[in-house]
Structure formats: structure tokens, C-alpha cells
């Protein structure tokens, strides 16, 4: 095995820059921008090992603040609470959230404006990737942004990935091209932060060989990306005996990783393989620690509930908490997004509940998982190369204003049918259709594409919309 340090001079300079970046430049830049990322990160590193009572007091206080604010400053939650005959003063702790209705994705789509508070101001607006086939507009405040950033860096630190480290990211590409000024800014930002992004949508042997070459050249401290993209790369590394590196920590997310995939990743890159669970609405919701025994909840930033429909209670849409070992639907309450609150929001995923018990790592954050949601089928281009099914999520980020729902079906003969429910009744806008066809021609090379504009897309047997279906 060839170690990274076979060229001491350049690597020593790179390591020195990484240390300066992580300890001086990055913290200084965050302070100049008025972002308390490092202060919050220090707090999170304390609370993750704090007492249960300390963490509960923090969360209960944040819940009371959130509920009062949502009732006073948003039309949607004022009506929802009144409809449930609940006043803000009735919610004194996390457990009391069970008295409030859940927020399903359809309702969240319809109520973006009604859930937007009169203050604080919105800092970020973005569309979700539509992981359940339903793109959603998300707004959040500066406070929420700061907590998300700190929570992400706290979790990544458990995998050994810290600010200043060089990372190779196996990620997707935007459907719409940025301007030249945006590209220049992004390129400079990534160089300064030591981030290397590789397009993993198409995974032909040539594309995978390029990824291997980039890993050898860049010598990253960590590899991060889509689960199945990393698994395909690992299989290529093993098949071609391409490994020439020491162990590299791997952080994966966005999709389910099966045990057989995890095993091949460990052989290709080492045993330090870490699962993350996140989404664009909330960023990092759960993360594996070094003991790899479930996902630690990002408890200071949000509340993860695992809920089961309980028809025996005599009320439609009544829910109960999943019992240990039971699968429940994931509901998230964002504790810091006062600009556009999400309270008991159903993500469309399911996960396994776990009994409360200490983790061997010493952290007192509760654990849950595995997460069952968002298993993406791998498609194929005309040459038989694997193509990441999640590319349609990326595509519909650029089409949030044009489409409410989508589903891509690849037939056994390779042909793809893309069903789209337009945002407004009628035909899909010509520019939206042109974008779809250009994007698919790039990533699903040689595959015929049919676009069907429909009024609705039937749900699957589990009552959920499969966004990508591959017929075998």
C-alpha cells in the first residue's frame, strides 16, 4: 500500500495550509461575516456529552419559544393550533408536541407563505430536491443557518473531517448552468476551502477511472457523497485493483446503503465509513459516530419523532410514537427556523426507533435508525452505464416553479417515461420541457425520453410516491 506521504514537501505545505485554514482563516472569515459558527460548534461539543437533564432543559425551552412564535406570527400555525384546541401555553416540553397536528408535505407545499413569519427576516430560500417526488420551497432564518452549519461540522468531526481538511465530494451537477461570475466565485471558494467536486451522475468505467485518478492526485483527507455513487466507485476500485492509498474516511448520505455495499467500501477505502441522514429542509438530522451503532440525533437543532398511524384512537390521522424496534415515519421539528417554521413535518422517510441507552462513544444524544427512506433505483444509459437515479431530484430543483410532482420510469427496453404534474393546470412550459430534455440527453445518453403531463401520480403499495422506478 502506498502512503500519502511519499512526496513530503508539497504535502507538508498542503497540511500547513489546511491547519491555517481550519484554525485561523475560516474562523476569522466567519467572524467577519457575523456568523457564530465556531461558538455554536464549541457549544455543541459540550452538549453532546452533557447530562440528559441539561439537554432536555435546552430543548424544552426552544420548543416553548418556537410554538409561541409560530402561533403569534404565522397564519398557518395559529389556525392549526386553534383547530386542535391547543394554546401555546399548553406546550411546555418536547413530549407535549404530540398534542399538535403533523405537517404533511402536501400541506407544507400549500402553506409556504402562511407559515412564513412576519419576523425574523428570511436569510435563505431554496427548493428541495423532491426526494419523495414533491419539490418544496424552503425558507429559513440566519439563526437557523448558523445552527445548521455548526451541526454539520460537529457531525463530520466524528468522522475525522474538520474545517481545513481536503475533501473529495462525489456529487451531482445543477440542471441550469451558473453565470461566469458565479462559476468563478465557486471555483475560488472551493480551492480556498480545499473541496474537490466530481460529477457522479454517470458511472461508466471511464468516469470511475477519472474519480480514481482524482483521488490519487488530490490525496483527500475524506471522501463524501451519494451512497450508491461511492459504492459503485468502491466496486470499480476492487475490480481493477486500483487502490494505492491508505485508509480514507468515507461519509455518505442521500440514499440507503446496503450491508454488501458498505463491506466493499470498507475494502476500498478502510473501515471508517459513516452514514449521515439529512435533507435540504433541515440539513444534518442524524449522524453515525465512530461506534457505528445507529444515528445520533442532531438534538440541539431539531427534534426527530418516529410516528406510527394509530387508527384505534378513533380519530383520522392520529399518531403515536414508534416503540423500540418498530418502524415509524420521520417527523421533524426545526427548533431554530423562526422565519418559516416546520413543526412535526413528515419527511416521507421511515426509520427504526431505538430504546434509550448510552452509546459506547460517551455522547448522550439519542440514536435512531436505520433509515429506510430514499432508496434510489439506478438507471442505465444506452451503453449500459449506471446512472444515478437521484439526478431527477437535482433536475427538479430547477423546475420547482413549474412542477409539483414527478416520477421517472425506465422501461425494460431502456426507454424513460417522465411523468410530471405541472404547478399550474395545463401543459408544461416550453422552457421547462427544453431543460428536461437537455439534462436527460446529457446524463442518460442515447435513451429515448417521453414526457407525460398528468394531473396526478398514483402512490405505491406503501402509500408513498416512488420518484424513480426501474422495470426489470
PEZIDA-V75346 format. One line per field, one symbol per residue. psi: psi as a letter, one per 20 degrees, with the letter a starting at -180 (. if undefined). burial: + if it has 9 or more other ideal C-beta (glycine too) atoms within 8 Angstrom, else -. A space follows every 50 residues. Layout:
BEGIN
psi: ???
burial: ???
END
This chain:
BEGIN
psi: pprhkingfhhggghgggggghhggghghghhjkpkghghghghhghijr qhhgggggggghggggggghghjphghghgghhjlpqhiinirghihiiq qrorhgghghkghhipqhqrqphpprqrilijjnqpppqrrggggghggg gghgghhhjjorpiqpppporrqqhpprrhggggggggghghikpopppj gplrhgghhgggghggghmqhqpqaqghghgggghggghjlipkqrppqp pqahrppqhhghghghhhirimppqqorrhhicohqpqaiilmrpppmhi hrpoqoqppniiijpqkqqrpqqpiqpqppppooiinihmqoolpoiirq rpqqqpqqqiiiqjpqqrrrpirlopqpaqahjjpppohihhgggihijh ihpgqqppporhjhqppoppoqhqqaqpqhhghhgghgghhghmpjpqpp poorhqpqqahjjqoohppop.
burial: ----------+--+--++++++--+++--++---++++-++-+++-++-- ---+++-+++-+++-++++++-++-+++-++--+---+--+--+-++--+ -++-+--++-++-++++----++---+++++++++++++++-++++++++ ++++++++++++-+++++++++-++-------+--+--++---+++-+++ ++++--++++++-+++-+++++++++++++++++++++----+-+--+++ +++++++---++-+++-+++-++++++++++++++++++----+++++++ ++++++++---------++-++---+++++++++++++++++++++++++ ++++----+---++++++++++++-++++++---++++++++++++++++ -++-+++++++--+++++++++-----+---++-+++-+++-+++-+-+- +-+---+-------+-++++--
END
